[in-house]
Amino acid sequence: MTKTPLLDRVAGPQDLKQLSNTDLKTLADELRTDVIDAVSRTGGHLGSSLGVVELTVGIHAVFDTPRDKVIWDVGHQCYPHKILTGRRSRMGTLRQKGGLSGFTKRSESQYDPFGAAHSSTSISAALGFTVGRDMGMPTGDAVAVIGDGSISAGMAYEALNNAGHEGRRLFVILNDNEMSIAPPTGAMSTYLSNLSRNSPFAPLQAIAEGMEAAMPKPMRDGARRARELVTGVENKGTFFEELGFDYIGPIDGHDMEQVLNTLRAARTRATGPVLIHACTVKGKGYAPAEGSADKYHGVSKFDVATGEQSKGKSNAPSYTSVFGATLTDLASEDPAIVAVTAAMPSGTGVDKMQDRFPGRVFDVGIAEQHAVTFAAGMAASGLKPFCAIYSTFLQRGYDQVVHDVALQGLPVRFALDRAGLVGADGATHAGAFDIGYLAALPGMVVMAASDEAELVHMVATAAAHDSGPIAFRYPRGNGRGVEMPDTGDVLEIGRGRMIQDGTDVALLSLGSNLDECERAAARLEAEGTSVTIADARFAKPLDMAMIRDLAARHAVLVTVEQGAMGGFGAMVLQAMAAEGLLDRGLKVRSMHLPDHFIDQASPEDMYAEAGLTADGIVETVQAALGQTATNVVDLIAGE
């Protein structure tokens, strides 16, 4: 008779409390298999989720969730958590339209007390919950689970310092797997690899020391590594203890017995903030992930037996690879070109330059604020820094863009990958706001590539631009398959280009929605409406000569952008109003992302929801024509 899997008997965390330690270990094994199976069908963040299976089981078995609040930093390791908290039957919808988010999300479950997707926020949020608890709110303990990459960011330092000062009962679990998306960078990572033996939780420390010999060799080496170096100050404790935390560890984060004993003892004894240092292996339990350079951090659908991931259908190069190759070529000709990234060398494409010129590429870790000011300093020295950061992550360094770059007029080149809507990662990773927040800054030049060939020209233009800051944005995914230039041309700043000339309607496109404008124009032309298409290229400065021409020769002008309201279209309207171009009966419509966040789906579905497809453009044009005149030619003649 086949025994019912333990996981089939778990409807929620309360069911874990009835299981023995041995059963919980078995449950963890089943949970790992379940995660692998689910992600093989949907794609997602596999390696990080496999690394926290035992920690997830232990936390939910020991703590009283959802009254106790578990906050997963970033959230890409939350798949085991989702399975154990009543969402197992929906894991087939992970990161898909109408399905489960790939991150924690407050509106999705009571077990997700705080949404995440950007790193290093968990300790701050957990401290907020502890204050709420201590001030009588209906909440229990707070547990922040943060990785060794995320804890290196400035916000995490600030939260640790504040939490230590407050002295409130709080649990931080440091998931040290030695591998964020890229290998962790910086002094904190080095420090975590060489922690002190000292701990006021002596019995727990004895557990960690006693278990070290029984660990698998990679884990044992990691634990030994974590004990080799003290702070260098006699009779002082670890860095965390100096901040006011009780430090426990390192423990083997895959030893179920050790995890449970540590969590139970810590929960029983803690009176103030506690940091539990757990050593784990990213991709644990799945050989293709453990053996991969990125530990299968983010994967497409894959075959469980072989680990082989499904290939994309497009033969066109990705925008990211085009940027990386172009930057590397330019760097080979100009030794002043350097690159800065925040823990994403492969994600941004600068790993190509890093391979060829390792001394000229700087991965500063998850520290976008530092990355921007670091680049500003290099620009002030005479170097030509390219600061390559996803659009959504540059938001974290905006004050530095304003004060350290724009205010000083320094020629930092910002390469903004993942501009626009990004698909399965959803609203948290959408590059929706960069046009508005960058173009608002005096002296900033903002470009948007309509295809991969245009991106080559814009990288070359940025390299040649020494009179102030400049940014260029481009989407996630593959290009359009256009013919690629051998080298990039330096574009005239603020000059757009005409794609086709018509007489009735003008479509003024910024960025990679140009292909949708072309499809819309073909449909409108087939219905008898003559359409002009212009590629603005620049959101700032605007090509006012081209805008004046479009305004003078057409009845309707429609701006199209893959950015939030208040961006390119708003700037065009403001500029036209200032010159009186709206006083002649011209109908202007601005198409942009709607004033709400769009949940995960395919990029095509997300843009359809936003109305930024050929269908939406056609509808906008037809509505505008219906409001202007029955006969567009007559209206133009009447002007």
Secondary structure, DSSP 8 states (H G I E B T S, - for coil): -----GGGG-SSGGGGGGS-HHHHHHHHHHHHHHHHHHHHHH-B-HHHHHTTHHHHHHHHHHS-TTTSEEEESSSTT-HHHHIIIIIGGGGGGTTSTTS--SS--TTT-TT--S--SSSS-HHHHHHHHHHHHHTT-S---EEEEEETTGGGSHHHHHHHHHHHHHT--EEEEEEE-S-SSS---SHHHHHHTT--S--S-HHHHHHHHHHHTTS-HHHHHHHHHTTS---SSTT---HHHHTT-EEEEEEETT-HHHHHHHHHHHHHH-SSEEEEEEE--TTTT-HHHHTSTTTTSSB-SB-TTT--B---S--S-BHHHHHHHHHHHHHHH-TTEEEEESS-HHHHTTHHHHHH-GGGEEE--S-HHHHHHHHHHHHHHT-EEEEE--HHHHGGGHHHIIIIIITTT---EEEE-S-B--STTGGGG-B-SHHHHHHTSTT-EEEE-SSHHHHHHHHHHHHH--SS-EEEE--SSB-------SS-----TT--EEEE--SSEEEEEESTTHHHHHHHHHHHHHTT--EEEEE--EEES--HHHHHHHHHH-SEEEEEEEEETTSHHHHHHHHHHHTTTTTTS-EEEEEEE-SS---SS-HHHHHHHHT-SHHHHHHHHHHHHHHH-S-HHHHHHH-
